[in-house]
Amino acid sequence: MKKVLCPTDFSETAHTAIAYAAKLARAMDAELTLLNVQSLFDYTPAEVIRGKDMTIAAAAERLEAQSREVSKAFSISCYS
């Protein structure tokens, strides 16, 4: 089975990359997996320690929603 992995940080540039990866996956008859990547430098140490679970849960929820949206829009298998 062919697979395409596409990292995203939810930026506009990442949305463009996801669309490109989805088109590539469709052309190759492959499945697409989205992977959230974030820099810890965007958070203060206190936010990293106290808000870690909230941050992970929010990112996971957003990634899952984006995966469903991509799957519908491009008629491909898309996972997060």
DSSP file (Angstrom, degrees, kcal/mol; ACC not computed):
  #  RESIDUE AA STRUCTURE BP1 BP2  ACC     N-H-->O    O-->H-N    N-H-->O    O-->H-N    TCO  KAPPA ALPHA  PHI   PSI    X-CA   Y-CA   Z-CA
    1    1 A M              0   0    0      0, 0.0     2,-0.3     0, 0.0    29,-0.1   0.000 360.0 360.0 360.0 137.3    0.0    0.0    0.0
    2    2 A K        -     0   0    0     27,-0.4    29,-2.1    26,-0.1     2,-0.4  -0.680 360.0-172.4 -88.9 141.2    1.2    3.5   -0.9
    3    3 A K  E     -a   31   0A   0     -2,-0.3     2,-0.4    27,-0.2    29,-0.2  -0.987  14.9-158.6-136.6 144.7    1.2    6.1    1.8
    4    4 A V  E     -a   32   0A   0     27,-2.7    29,-2.8    -2,-0.4     2,-0.5  -0.990   9.8-157.6-121.6 129.9    1.9    9.9    1.8
    5    5 A L  E     -a   33   0A   0     -2,-0.4    29,-0.2    27,-0.2    27,-0.0  -0.928  10.7-176.3-108.8 128.0    2.8   11.6    5.1
    6    6 A C  E     -a   34   0A   0     27,-2.8    29,-2.2    -2,-0.5     2,-0.2  -0.958  13.7-148.1-128.8 114.8    2.2   15.4    5.3
    7    7 A P  E     -a   35   0A   0      0, 0.0     2,-0.3     0, 0.0    29,-0.2  -0.503  19.3-173.3 -76.5 149.8    3.3   17.4    8.4
    8    8 A T  E     -a   36   0A   0     27,-2.8    29,-2.5    -2,-0.2    55,-0.0  -0.999  32.1-176.1-144.3 143.8    1.1   20.4    9.3
    9    9 A D        -     0   0    0     -2,-0.3     3,-0.1    27,-0.2    27,-0.1   0.147  60.8-107.5-116.5  14.0    1.3   23.3   11.8
   10   10 A F  S    S+     0   0    0      1,-0.2     2,-0.1     2,-0.1    -2,-0.0   0.604  76.2 136.9  70.0  15.9   -2.1   24.5   10.8
   11   11 A S  S  > S-     0   0    0      1,-0.1     4,-1.9     4,-0.0    -1,-0.2  -0.359  71.5-106.2 -83.2 169.9   -0.6   27.6    9.0
   12   12 A E  H  > S+     0   0    0      1,-0.2     4,-1.8     2,-0.2     5,-0.1   0.885 122.9  53.9 -62.9 -38.2   -1.7   28.8    5.5
   13   13 A T  H  > S+     0   0    0      1,-0.2     4,-2.0     2,-0.2    -1,-0.2   0.897 107.2  50.9 -62.4 -40.0    1.5   27.4    4.0
   14   14 A A  H  > S+     0   0    0      2,-0.2     4,-2.5     1,-0.2    -1,-0.2   0.859 105.1  56.3 -66.4 -35.6    0.7   24.0    5.6
   15   15 A H  H  X S+     0   0    0     -4,-1.9     4,-2.1     2,-0.2    -1,-0.2   0.897 107.8  48.8 -62.4 -39.2   -2.9   24.1    4.1
   16   16 A T  H  X S+     0   0    0     -4,-1.8     4,-2.1     2,-0.2    -2,-0.2   0.911 111.1  49.8 -64.6 -42.2   -1.3   24.5    0.7
   17   17 A A  H  X S+     0   0    0     -4,-2.0     4,-2.8     1,-0.2    -2,-0.2   0.878 108.9  52.5 -64.6 -38.1    1.0   21.6    1.3
   18   18 A I  H  X S+     0   0    0     -4,-2.5     4,-2.7     2,-0.2    -1,-0.2   0.915 108.5  49.9 -64.7 -42.7   -1.9   19.4    2.5
   19   19 A A  H  X S+     0   0    0     -4,-2.1     4,-2.2     2,-0.2    -2,-0.2   0.919 112.7  47.4 -61.5 -42.9   -3.8   20.2   -0.8
   20   20 A Y  H  X S+     0   0    0     -4,-2.1     4,-2.3     2,-0.2    -2,-0.2   0.934 113.1  48.0 -62.5 -46.5   -0.7   19.3   -2.8
   21   21 A A  H  X S+     0   0    0     -4,-2.8     4,-2.7     1,-0.2    -2,-0.2   0.871 110.5  52.4 -63.7 -37.3   -0.2   16.1   -0.8
   22   22 A A  H  X S+     0   0    0     -4,-2.7     4,-2.4     2,-0.2    -1,-0.2   0.911 110.0  47.7 -65.6 -42.5   -3.9   15.1   -1.2
   23   23 A K  H  X S+     0   0    0     -4,-2.2     4,-2.3     2,-0.2    -2,-0.2   0.900 113.0  49.2 -64.3 -39.9   -3.7   15.6   -4.9
   24   24 A L  H  X S+     0   0    0     -4,-2.3     4,-2.1     2,-0.2    -2,-0.2   0.923 110.8  49.5 -63.6 -45.3   -0.5   13.5   -5.0
   25   25 A A  H  X>S+     0   0    0     -4,-2.7     5,-3.2     1,-0.2     4,-0.6   0.905 111.5  49.2 -61.8 -41.6   -2.1   10.8   -2.9
   26   26 A R  H ><5S+     0   0    0     -4,-2.4     3,-0.8     3,-0.2    -1,-0.2   0.928 111.8  48.3 -63.6 -44.6   -5.2   10.7   -5.2
   27   27 A A  H 3<5S+     0   0    0     -4,-2.3    -1,-0.2     1,-0.2    -2,-0.2   0.836 117.4  42.1 -64.6 -33.3   -2.9   10.5   -8.3
   28   28 A M  H 3<5S-     0   0    0     -4,-2.1    -1,-0.2    -5,-0.2    -2,-0.2   0.458 109.0-122.3 -91.1  -2.1   -0.9    7.6   -6.7
   29   29 A D  T <<5 +     0   0    0     -3,-0.8   -27,-0.4    -4,-0.6     2,-0.2   0.948  67.8 139.2  54.9  50.2   -4.0    5.9   -5.3
   30   30 A A      < -     0   0    0     -5,-3.2    47,-0.4    -6,-0.1     2,-0.3  -0.720  56.0-110.8-117.9 166.5   -2.3    6.2   -1.9
   31   31 A E  E     -a    3   0A   0    -29,-2.1   -27,-2.7    -2,-0.2     2,-0.4  -0.757  28.2-137.9 -97.5 150.6   -3.6    7.1    1.6
   32   32 A L  E     -ab   4  78A   0     45,-3.0    47,-2.8    -2,-0.3     2,-0.5  -0.894  12.9-166.3-110.7 135.5   -2.7   10.4    3.2
   33   33 A T  E     -ab   5  79A   0    -29,-2.8   -27,-2.8    -2,-0.4     2,-0.4  -0.988  10.0-150.0-121.3 127.0   -1.7   10.8    6.8
   34   34 A L  E     -a    6   0A   0     45,-3.2     2,-0.4    -2,-0.5    33,-0.1  -0.790  10.9-166.5 -95.5 137.5   -1.5   14.2    8.4
   35   35 A L  E     -a    7   0A   0    -29,-2.2   -27,-2.8    -2,-0.4     2,-0.4  -0.988  14.5-137.3-127.3 122.9    1.0   14.8   11.2
   36   36 A N  E     -a    8   0A   0     -2,-0.4     2,-0.4    44,-0.2   -27,-0.2  -0.670  22.4-176.2 -82.6 129.8    0.8   17.8   13.5
   37   37 A V        +     0   0    0    -29,-2.5     2,-0.4    -2,-0.4    -2,-0.0  -0.991   4.8 173.5-125.3 133.7    4.2   19.4   14.2
   38   38 A Q        -     0   0    0     -2,-0.4     2,-0.4   -29,-0.0   -29,-0.0  -0.992  29.9-121.4-140.1 146.9    4.6   22.3   16.6
   39   39 A S    >   -     0   0    0     -2,-0.4     3,-1.4     1,-0.1     4,-0.1  -0.719   9.5-147.0 -86.2 133.0    7.6   24.2   18.0
   40   40 A L  G >  S+     0   0    0     -2,-0.4     3,-1.5     1,-0.2    -1,-0.1   0.666  94.8  76.2 -69.9 -15.2    7.9   24.2   21.7
   41   41 A F  G 3  S+     0   0    0      1,-0.3    -1,-0.2     4,-0.0    -2,-0.0   0.650  81.8  68.0 -70.4 -13.6    9.4   27.7   21.3
   42   42 A D  G <  S+     0   0    0     -3,-1.4     2,-0.3     2,-0.1    -1,-0.3   0.585  99.6  59.7 -78.3  -9.9    5.9   29.0   20.7
   43   43 A Y  S <  S-     0   0    0     -3,-1.5     0, 0.0    -4,-0.1     0, 0.0  -0.861  83.7-118.8-120.8 151.5    5.0   28.3   24.3
   44   44 A T     >  -     0   0    0     -2,-0.3     4,-2.1     1,-0.1     5,-0.2  -0.473  37.0-107.7 -77.3 159.9    6.3   29.5   27.7
   45   45 A P  H  > S+     0   0    0      0, 0.0     4,-2.3     0, 0.0     5,-0.2   0.883 121.5  53.5 -56.4 -38.4    7.7   26.8   30.0
   46   46 A A  H  > S+     0   0    0      1,-0.2     4,-3.0     2,-0.2     5,-0.5   0.901 108.3  49.4 -64.2 -40.4    4.7   27.1   32.2
   47   47 A E  H  > S+     0   0    0      1,-0.2     4,-1.8     2,-0.2    -1,-0.2   0.879 110.3  51.2 -65.5 -37.3    2.3   26.6   29.3
   48   48 A V  H  < S+     0   0    0     -4,-2.1     4,-0.4     2,-0.2    -2,-0.2   0.926 117.3  38.5 -65.2 -44.0    4.3   23.5   28.2
   49   49 A I  H  < S+     0   0    0     -4,-2.3     3,-0.3    -5,-0.2     4,-0.2   0.954 128.0  30.3 -73.5 -51.2    4.1   22.0   31.7
   50   50 A R  H  < S+     0   0    0     -4,-3.0     3,-0.3    -5,-0.2     4,-0.2   0.860 126.9  39.3 -79.1 -36.6    0.5   23.0   32.7
   51   51 A G  S  X S+     0   0    0     -4,-1.8     4,-2.9    -5,-0.5     5,-0.3   0.269  79.2 109.2-101.6  13.1   -1.2   23.0   29.4
   52   52 A K  H  > S+     0   0    0     -4,-0.4     4,-2.5    -3,-0.3     5,-0.2   0.918  82.7  43.8 -56.4 -49.8    0.4   20.0   27.8
   53   53 A D  H  > S+     0   0    0     -3,-0.3     4,-2.6    -4,-0.2    -1,-0.2   0.900 115.7  48.5 -65.2 -40.5   -2.7   17.8   27.9
   54   54 A M  H  > S+     0   0    0     -4,-0.2     4,-2.5     2,-0.2     5,-0.2   0.908 112.7  48.6 -65.4 -41.4   -5.0   20.7   26.7
   55   55 A T  H  X S+     0   0    0     -4,-2.9     4,-2.4     2,-0.2    -2,-0.2   0.922 113.5  46.1 -64.9 -44.8   -2.6   21.5   23.9
   56   56 A I  H  X S+     0   0    0     -4,-2.5     4,-2.6    -5,-0.3    -2,-0.2   0.921 114.1  48.2 -64.6 -44.7   -2.3   17.9   22.7
   57   57 A A  H  X S+     0   0    0     -4,-2.6     4,-2.2    -5,-0.2    -2,-0.2   0.914 113.1  47.3 -63.9 -43.1   -6.1   17.3   22.9
   58   58 A A  H  X S+     0   0    0     -4,-2.5     4,-2.4     2,-0.2    -1,-0.2   0.911 113.9  47.3 -65.2 -42.8   -6.9   20.5   21.0
   59   59 A A  H  X S+     0   0    0     -4,-2.4     4,-2.6    -5,-0.2    -2,-0.2   0.905 111.8  50.6 -65.5 -41.1   -4.3   19.8   18.3
   60   60 A A  H  X S+     0   0    0     -4,-2.6     4,-2.3     2,-0.2    -2,-0.2   0.903 111.6  47.8 -63.4 -41.3   -5.6   16.2   18.0
   61   61 A E  H  X S+     0   0    0     -4,-2.2     4,-2.1     2,-0.2    -2,-0.2   0.921 113.8  46.6 -65.6 -44.1   -9.2   17.4   17.6
   62   62 A R  H  X S+     0   0    0     -4,-2.4     4,-2.2     1,-0.2    -2,-0.2   0.892 112.7  50.2 -65.6 -39.7   -8.2   20.0   15.0
   63   63 A L  H  X S+     0   0    0     -4,-2.6     4,-2.3     2,-0.2    -2,-0.2   0.899 109.6  50.7 -66.0 -41.2   -6.1   17.5   13.1
   64   64 A E  H  X S+     0   0    0     -4,-2.3     4,-2.2     2,-0.2    -2,-0.2   0.912 110.8  48.9 -62.8 -43.1   -8.9   14.9   13.1
   65   65 A A  H  X S+     0   0    0     -4,-2.1     4,-2.2     1,-0.2    -2,-0.2   0.909 111.8  48.9 -63.2 -42.0  -11.4   17.5   11.7
   66   66 A Q  H  X S+     0   0    0     -4,-2.2     4,-2.5     1,-0.2    -1,-0.2   0.881 108.7  54.0 -65.8 -37.1   -8.9   18.5    9.1
   67   67 A S  H  X S+     0   0    0     -4,-2.3     4,-2.3     2,-0.2    -2,-0.2   0.916 109.3  47.4 -62.4 -44.5   -8.4   14.9    8.1
   68   68 A R  H  X S+     0   0    0     -4,-2.2     4,-2.2     2,-0.2    -2,-0.2   0.910 112.0  50.9 -62.9 -41.8  -12.1   14.4    7.6
   69   69 A E  H  X S+     0   0    0     -4,-2.2     4,-2.7     1,-0.2    -2,-0.2   0.914 111.6  46.6 -62.8 -44.3  -12.4   17.6    5.6
   70   70 A V  H  X S+     0   0    0     -4,-2.5     4,-2.4     2,-0.2     6,-0.3   0.901 109.8  54.7 -65.0 -41.7   -9.5   16.5    3.3
   71   71 A S  H  X>S+     0   0    0     -4,-2.3     5,-1.0    -5,-0.2     4,-0.9   0.914 114.0  40.8 -58.7 -44.5  -10.9   13.0    2.9
   72   72 A K  H  <5S+     0   0    0     -4,-2.2     3,-0.2     2,-0.2    -2,-0.2   0.933 115.8  49.1 -68.7 -47.2  -14.3   14.5    1.7
   73   73 A A  H  <5S+     0   0    0     -4,-2.7    -2,-0.2     1,-0.2    -1,-0.2   0.840 124.8  27.4 -65.3 -35.1  -12.8   17.2   -0.5
   74   74 A F  H  <5S-     0   0    0     -4,-2.4    -1,-0.2    -5,-0.2    -2,-0.2   0.411  99.3-125.3-110.6   1.1  -10.3   15.0   -2.3
   75   75 A S  T  <5 +     0   0    0     -4,-0.9     2,-0.3    -3,-0.2    -3,-0.2   0.933  68.8 121.4  53.0  51.9  -12.1   11.6   -2.1
   76   76 A I  S   <S-     0   0    0     -5,-1.0     2,-0.6    -6,-0.3    -1,-0.2  -0.881  74.1 -94.3-133.6 166.2   -9.1    9.9   -0.6
   77   77 A S        +     0   0    0    -47,-0.4   -45,-3.0    -2,-0.3     2,-0.4  -0.765  49.2 178.5 -80.7 121.4   -8.4    8.0    2.6
   78   78 A C  E     +b   32   0A   0     -2,-0.6     2,-0.3   -47,-0.2   -45,-0.2  -0.993   4.1 179.7-132.9 128.4   -6.9   10.5    5.0
   79   79 A Y  E      b   33   0A   0    -47,-2.8   -45,-3.2    -2,-0.4    -2,-0.0  -0.783 360.0 360.0-123.3 164.4   -5.8    9.8    8.6
   80   80 A S              0   0    0     -2,-0.3   -44,-0.2   -47,-0.2   -47,-0.1   0.338 360.0 360.0-125.2 360.0   -4.4   11.8   11.4
